[in-house]
Structure formats: C-alpha cells, structure tokens
Amino acid sequence: MNAPATQPTPDDPTMPSHRAVLAFLLQCAVASAAAGQETASLGPGDLVRVEAFLARSAPDSLRANAAAAGEYMVDAQGFALLPLVGLLQVAGRPFQEVRREIELAYTRQFLDARVRVTPLVRIALLGEVRLPGLQRVDPTMTLADVVAAAGGLNPSADRGDIRLVRGDVTVVTSAEVDLAGLTVPLESGDRIVVGRRSWLSENLPLVVGAAASVVASVFTAMIVR
C-alpha cells in the first residue's frame, strides 16, 4: 500500500514565504514603473526636468547652479532648449535615448557629474475631482497618485467610475479602492475622468426621508378616520 503523499507545511523551506512573495510583487511593480518612464515619449507641451550634481571639486557657484532643478518645455516642433545640450529633439523618441544624450553632454563638460533626467507628461484631470485641469506628472505615478495630486475626489464623485482615457479609447475603468494597485504607465495626452453620482444616489437620504414622511402622513390619516 502506497504511503500518503506528504503535504508541505508552513515551515517547508521549498515553499515561498509570504515575505518573499510580497518582495517579488514589489520588485515587479517597481520594474514596471521604471519601464514606463524609460519608454515614455514626450510631445509638445510636456516637460523635461534636469537636475545635475557636480563633484565637490567644482566651484561652489557652479555646483549650486547645476544642482538646481530646471524644467524645460517641449515646443510645438518637438524640441526642448536645455542647458549644456542646446536645442534637443525630444518628441517622438524613447525617453531613454533623450536621457542618455543629456547625461553625455553633462559628463563631457564636468568630471564625475551625476545627472537626473525625468519626463513630465501632460495629464488632464476631468470630472469630479477637486482641482480639475492639466497636470504634468512623472509617468511612474499611479492613477491614485495623480488623483491625490488633484486634491482627491469631490463628494459628488462616483467612486466606482474612474477612467483612464487614451485618445478615443478607455484604457481602464476602476473603483477608487482599486486605484493604488493599478500600474498602467501614463502617456502624454492621457485623460483621467471621474464620473458623477446619479441624482438618486446623491439625494437618497432626502428621498427616503420624504417617502417616510408621506407614509407616516397616510398612516396617520387612516388612524384618524
């Protein structure tokens, strides 16, 4: 008679721990966000943020100027005017190429320069958010981050109807409670649209109260008779 198969116990070293699974999921989310920034393609009206940190041997005044963050707009022809680089074609190129070109220009000028280059894409916040309008955000931000930056949702918002729209296509529809788990890379020109609750759902307490008053009035009239 065959012996029953042994079942792995929680202490079985061959079984992944909860911590290992969580760490793996976190690494996947970070990798996905980084990939979204690397492959981002900027368009007119977007920004390139450049921060440079020079070696201690550089003059203080030069290091102070270089370390200050600068944000440079992409013009209608797809170019951005950047320090030490000049007029650089940005639109229509993978951002990793743009980053490499900027970093190379700085390292040619300064030894041991460290450069951080970040794309900032235009996102339109529409519907029931507290601060609707255009925002320029890092593509690694989640939908929850962007909604929070817009002041959060209005009381009249339909918290189950938050949409990411790209062109004429709704890429994703989500409820507020699920936003933090979404890792869809944002693109220039995306729109985040928050729906409005129906009149009935907004005024349900009033409707219920009015209905209760009518029922009470009818019941009272029947008793009086």
Backbone hydrogen bonds in HBPLUS format (Angstrom, degrees):
<---DONOR---> <-ACCEPTOR-->    atom                        ^
c    i                          cat <-CA-CA->   ^        H-A-AA   ^      H-
h    n   atom  resd res      DA  || num        DHA   H-A  angle D-A-AA Bond
n    s   type  num  typ     dist DA aas  dist angle  dist       angle   num
A0012-ASP N   A0009-THR O   2.88 MM   3  5.18 166.2  1.89 118.0 122.3     1
A0015-MET N   A0012-ASP O   3.10 MM   3  5.64 163.0  2.13 117.0 122.4     2
A0021-VAL N   A0017-SER O   3.04 MM   4  6.38 158.1  2.09 151.2 156.9     3
A0022-LEU N   A0018-HIS O   2.94 MM   4  6.17 163.5  1.96 152.1 156.5     4
A0023-ALA N   A0019-ARG O   2.85 MM   4  6.03 157.1  1.90 147.2 153.9     5
A0024-PHE N   A0020-ALA O   2.92 MM   4  6.12 153.4  1.99 145.0 152.1     6
A0025-LEU N   A0021-VAL O   2.96 MM   4  6.26 161.6  2.00 151.8 156.3     7
A0026-LEU N   A0022-LEU O   2.94 MM   4  6.14 155.3  2.00 147.8 154.7     8
A0027-GLN N   A0023-ALA O   2.94 MM   4  6.18 157.0  2.00 146.7 152.7     9
A0028-CYS N   A0024-PHE O   2.97 MM   4  6.27 153.4  2.04 148.7 156.0    10
A0029-ALA N   A0025-LEU O   3.00 MM   4  6.28 155.2  2.06 146.5 152.8    11
A0030-VAL N   A0026-LEU O   2.94 MM   4  6.22 161.2  1.98 153.5 158.3    12
A0031-ALA N   A0027-GLN O   2.90 MM   4  6.05 161.2  1.93 148.4 153.9    13
A0032-SER N   A0028-CYS O   2.90 MM   4  6.06 155.1  1.96 146.0 153.0    14
A0033-ALA N   A0029-ALA O   2.98 MM   4  6.21 157.4  2.03 147.1 152.8    15
A0034-ALA N   A0030-VAL O   2.94 MM   4  6.17 164.0  1.96 152.8 157.1    16
A0035-ALA N   A0031-ALA O   2.94 MM   4  6.08 156.0  2.00 145.6 152.4    17
A0036-GLY N   A0032-SER O   3.01 MM   4  6.24 147.2  2.13 141.7 150.5    18
A0037-GLN N   A0033-ALA O   3.19 MM   4  6.59 147.6  2.30 146.3 153.8    19
A0038-GLU N   A0034-ALA O   3.03 MM   4  6.30 161.2  2.06 151.7 156.9    20
A0039-THR N   A0035-ALA O   3.04 MM   4  6.15 158.2  2.09 151.7 156.0    21
A0040-ALA N   A0037-GLN O   3.29 MM   3  5.14 155.1  2.35  97.6 104.9    22
A0096-GLN N   A0038-GLU O   3.08 MM  58  4.97 134.3  2.30 155.4 144.0    23
A0095-PHE N   A0040-ALA O   2.97 MM  55  5.46 133.3  2.19 148.8 163.0    24
A0046-ASP N   A0043-GLY O   3.02 MM   3  5.72 161.8  2.05 145.8 148.0    25
A0045-GLY N   A0074-VAL O   2.84 MM  29  5.37 171.9  1.85 147.0 147.4    26
A0074-VAL N   A0046-ASP O   2.87 MM  28  5.52 159.8  1.91 156.6 156.8    27
A0047-LEU N   A0120-LEU O   2.98 MM  73  5.00 172.3  1.99 150.3 152.9    28
A0120-LEU N   A0047-LEU O   2.95 MM  73  5.00 152.4  2.03 156.0 149.2    29
A0048-VAL N   A0072-TYR O   2.84 MM  24  5.16 148.1  1.94 136.2 146.4    30
A0072-TYR N   A0048-VAL O   2.87 MM  24  5.16 163.1  1.90 138.4 143.1    31
A0049-ARG N   A0118-THR O   2.90 MM  69  5.06 176.8  1.90 160.8 159.7    32
A0118-THR N   A0049-ARG O   2.88 MM  69  5.06 160.8  1.92 145.1 151.7    33
A0050-VAL N   A0070-GLY O   2.84 MM  20  5.42 160.5  1.88 159.2 165.5    34
A0070-GLY N   A0050-VAL O   3.10 MM  20  5.42 154.8  2.17 143.8 151.7    35
A0051-GLU N   A0116-ARG O   2.88 MM  65  5.09 153.7  1.95 150.2 157.7    36
A0116-ARG N   A0051-GLU O   2.70 MM  65  5.09 165.6  1.72 159.0 163.8    37
A0052-ALA N   A0066-ALA O   3.13 MM  14  5.22 144.6  2.26 149.7 145.0    38
A0053-PHE N   A0114-ARG O   2.68 MM  61  5.04 161.3  1.71 156.3 162.7    39
A0114-ARG N   A0053-PHE O   2.84 MM  61  5.04 166.6  1.86 145.7 150.3    40
A0058-ALA N   A0055-ALA O   3.07 MM   3  5.74 164.2  2.10 118.5 123.3    41
A0062-LEU N   A0059-PRO O   3.07 MM   3  5.29 117.0  2.49 100.9 116.0    42
A0063-ARG N   A0059-PRO O   2.89 MM   4  6.18 162.4  1.92 159.7 165.3    43
A0064-ALA N   A0060-ASP O   2.86 MM   4  6.03 157.6  1.91 153.1 159.1    44
A0065-ASN N   A0061-SER O   3.11 MM   4  6.28 158.6  2.16 142.2 147.4    45
A0066-ALA N   A0062-LEU O   2.94 MM   4  6.09 160.4  1.98 149.9 155.7    46
A0067-ALA N   A0063-ARG O   2.93 MM   4  5.94 149.8  2.02 145.2 152.5    47
A0075-ASP N   A0079-PHE O   2.74 MM   4  5.43 168.8  1.75 157.7 156.3    48
A0078-GLY N   A0075-ASP O   2.90 MM   3  5.25 161.6  1.93 114.1 119.8    49
A0090-VAL N   A0078-GLY O   2.84 MM  12  5.73 167.1  1.86 161.3 165.8    50
A0091-ALA N   A0078-GLY O   3.06 MM  13  4.58 165.9  2.08 131.9 136.1    51
A0080-ALA N   A0088-LEU O   2.90 MM   8  5.37 154.1  1.97 145.3 152.6    52
A0088-LEU N   A0080-ALA O   2.87 MM   8  5.37 173.5  1.88 152.6 154.0    53
A0082-LEU N   A0086-GLY O   2.95 MM   4  5.10 171.5  1.96 135.2 133.2    54
A0085-VAL N   A0082-LEU O   3.30 MM   3  5.36 151.0  2.39 112.7 120.0    55
A0086-GLY N   A0082-LEU O   2.81 MM   4  5.10 162.1  1.84 153.6 151.4    56
A0097-GLU N   A0094-PRO O   3.00 MM   3  5.70 140.9  2.16 118.0 126.9    57
A0099-ARG N   A0095-PHE O   2.84 MM   4  6.09 165.0  1.86 158.2 161.9    58
A0100-ARG N   A0096-GLN O   3.08 MM   4  6.20 162.1  2.12 140.9 145.2    59
A0101-GLU N   A0097-GLU O   3.09 MM   4  6.33 158.3  2.14 149.2 154.6    60
A0102-ILE N   A0098-VAL O   3.09 MM   4  6.35 158.9  2.14 153.5 158.8    61
A0103-GLU N   A0099-ARG O   2.93 MM   4  6.13 169.3  1.94 159.0 162.1    62
A0104-LEU N   A0100-ARG O   2.93 MM   4  6.04 156.7  1.98 146.1 152.5    63
A0105-ALA N   A0101-GLU O   3.12 MM   4  6.32 153.5  2.19 141.3 147.7    64
A0106-TYR N   A0102-ILE O   3.15 MM   4  6.49 153.7  2.22 151.1 157.4    65
A0107-THR N   A0103-GLU O   2.98 MM   4  6.22 165.5  2.00 154.1 158.2    66
A0108-ARG N   A0104-LEU O   3.03 MM   4  6.15 138.1  2.21 142.9 153.1    67
A0109-GLN N   A0106-TYR O   3.01 MM   3  5.23 131.8  2.25 101.8 114.6    68
A0110-PHE N   A0106-TYR O   2.88 MM   4  6.09 157.5  1.93 158.8 165.9    69
A0121-VAL N   A0137-VAL O   2.86 MM  16  5.41 146.5  1.97 157.2 146.1    70
A0137-VAL N   A0121-VAL O   2.86 MM  16  5.41 150.2  1.95 151.3 149.8    71
A0189-GLY N   A0122-ARG O   2.93 MM  67  5.65 155.7  1.99 149.0 156.9    72
A0123-ILE N   A0135-GLN O   2.69 MM  12  5.25 162.0  1.72 163.4 169.3    73
A0135-GLN N   A0123-ILE O   2.80 MM  12  5.25 154.5  1.86 152.7 161.6    74
A0124-ALA N   A0190-ASP O   3.06 MM  66  6.50 165.8  2.08 153.7 156.0    75
A0192-ILE N   A0124-ALA O   2.84 MM  68  6.20 166.4  1.86 169.1 173.4    76
A0125-LEU N   A0133-GLY O   2.79 MM   8  5.16 173.1  1.79 146.9 149.2    77
A0133-GLY N   A0125-LEU O   2.93 MM   8  5.16 156.8  1.99 136.3 143.4    78
A0126-LEU N   A0192-ILE O   2.89 MM  66  6.10 175.9  1.89 165.1 165.4    79
A0194-VAL N   A0126-LEU O   3.03 MM  68  6.38 160.1  2.07 142.9 147.0    80
A0129-VAL N   A0127-GLY O   2.95 MM   2  5.90 138.4  2.13 103.7  92.4    81
A0128-GLU N   A0194-VAL O   3.10 MM  66  5.27 159.7  2.15 127.4 130.8    82
A0154-ASN N   A0128-GLU O   3.06 MM  26  5.35 167.9  2.08 126.1 127.1    83
A0130-ARG N   A0152-GLY O   3.06 MM  22  5.99 162.3  2.09 159.1 160.0    84
A0131-LEU N   A0150-ALA O   2.88 MM  19  4.89 130.1  2.14 158.4 157.4    85
A0141-MET N   A0138-ASP O   2.94 MM   3  5.70 169.2  1.95 127.4 131.0    86
A0145-ASP N   A0142-THR O   3.06 MM   3  5.08 118.3  2.46  94.9 109.8    87
A0146-VAL N   A0142-THR O   3.11 MM   4  6.50 158.9  2.16 153.1 157.6    88
A0147-VAL N   A0143-LEU O   2.96 MM   4  6.17 165.7  1.98 155.0 158.8    89
A0148-ALA N   A0144-ALA O   2.95 MM   4  6.05 157.0  2.00 144.9 151.6    90
A0149-ALA N   A0145-ASP O   2.90 MM   4  6.16 150.5  1.99 145.1 153.4    91
A0150-ALA N   A0146-VAL O   3.11 MM   4  6.38 129.0  2.38 137.8 150.8    92
A0150-ALA N   A0147-VAL O   3.11 MM   3  5.09 135.6  2.32  94.6 107.2    93
A0152-GLY N   A0147-VAL O   2.97 MM   5  5.34 149.9  2.06 153.9 146.0    94
A0151-GLY N   A0148-ALA O   2.98 MM   3  5.21 149.3  2.08 115.1 115.7    95
A0157-ALA N   A0154-ASN O   3.05 MM   3  5.27 166.6  2.06 114.2 117.2    96
A0197-ARG N   A0156-SER O   2.96 MM  41  5.86 175.4  1.96 164.5 165.1    97
A0158-ASP N   A0195-GLY O   2.85 MM  37  5.24 168.9  1.86 129.1 129.0    98
A0161-ASP N   A0158-ASP O   3.00 MM   3  5.46 167.0  2.02 122.0 123.4    99
A0176-GLU N   A0159-ARG O   2.68 MM  17  5.29 159.0  1.72 166.0 167.7   100
A0195-GLY N   A0161-ASP O   2.94 MM  34  5.39 173.9  1.94 166.2 168.2   101
A0162-ILE N   A0174-SER O   2.98 MM  12  5.22 148.3  2.08 154.1 162.2   102
A0174-SER N   A0162-ILE O   2.83 MM  12  5.22 161.6  1.86 146.5 152.8   103
A0163-ARG N   A0193-VAL O   2.85 MM  30  5.14 174.4  1.86 153.5 154.7   104
A0193-VAL N   A0163-ARG O   2.86 MM  30  5.14 156.3  1.91 147.1 154.1   105
A0164-LEU N   A0172-VAL O   2.94 MM   8  5.38 160.6  1.98 156.0 160.9   106
A0171-VAL N   A0164-LEU O   2.71 MM   7  5.52 136.6  1.89 153.9 168.6   107
A0165-VAL N   A0191-ARG O   2.72 MM  26  5.04 172.6  1.73 158.6 161.0   108
A0191-ARG N   A0165-VAL O   2.88 MM  26  5.04 156.0  1.94 152.1 157.9   109
A0166-ARG N   A0169-VAL O   2.78 MM   3  5.35 164.7  1.80 168.3 166.1   110
A0169-VAL N   A0166-ARG O   3.09 MM   3  5.35 164.2  2.12 124.8 126.8   111
A0178-ASP N   A0175-ALA O   2.98 MM   3  5.46 148.6  2.08 112.7 122.1   112
A0179-LEU N   A0176-GLU O   3.20 MM   3  5.33 162.7  2.23 108.4 113.7   113
A0181-GLY N   A0178-ASP O   3.24 MM   3  5.74 140.6  2.41 109.6 119.4   114
A0182-LEU N   A0179-LEU O   3.02 MM   3  5.49 163.4  2.05 117.2 122.6   115
A0190-ASP N   A0187-GLU O   3.08 MM   3  5.72 156.4  2.14 142.9 141.4   116
A0202-GLU N   A0198-SER O   3.00 MM   4  6.25 156.4  2.06 154.3 161.1   117
A0203-ASN N   A0199-TRP O   3.00 MM   4  6.09 148.0  2.10 145.1 153.5   118
A0207-VAL N   A0203-ASN O   2.90 MM   4  6.18 161.7  1.94 159.5 165.6   119
A0208-VAL N   A0204-LEU O   2.82 MM   4  5.96 168.5  1.83 159.9 162.8   120
A0209-GLY N   A0205-PRO O   2.86 MM   4  5.99 157.2  1.92 143.7 150.5   121
A0210-ALA N   A0206-LEU O   2.86 MM   4  6.07 158.8  1.91 148.7 154.4   122
A0211-ALA N   A0207-VAL O   2.87 MM   4  6.07 160.6  1.91 150.9 156.5   123
A0212-ALA N   A0208-VAL O   2.88 MM   4  6.07 156.1  1.94 146.9 153.7   124
A0213-SER N   A0209-GLY O   2.97 MM   4  6.20 149.9  2.06 143.1 151.3   125
A0214-VAL N   A0210-ALA O   2.99 MM   4  6.29 156.4  2.05 149.3 155.1   126
A0215-VAL N   A0211-ALA O   2.96 MM   4  6.22 165.8  1.98 153.5 156.9   127
A0216-ALA N   A0212-ALA O   2.89 MM   4  6.05 159.6  1.94 146.4 152.5   128
A0217-SER N   A0213-SER O   2.89 MM   4  6.08 153.1  1.97 145.5 153.0   129
A0218-VAL N   A0214-VAL O   2.92 MM   4  6.20 160.6  1.96 153.6 158.3   130
A0219-PHE N   A0215-VAL O   2.86 MM   4  6.05 164.3  1.89 151.8 156.6   131
A0220-THR N   A0216-ALA O   2.86 MM   4  6.01 154.9  1.92 145.0 152.0   132
A0221-ALA N   A0217-SER O   2.95 MM   4  6.15 156.3  2.00 146.3 152.6   133
A0222-MET N   A0218-VAL O   2.98 MM   4  6.27 152.0  2.06 149.0 156.2   134
A0223-ILE N   A0219-PHE O   3.10 MM   4  6.37 151.0  2.18 144.4 151.8   135
A0224-VAL N   A0220-THR O   3.00 MM   4  6.25 159.6  2.04 151.4 156.8   136
A0225-ARG N   A0221-ALA O   3.14 MM   4  6.39 153.4  2.22 143.8 150.0   137
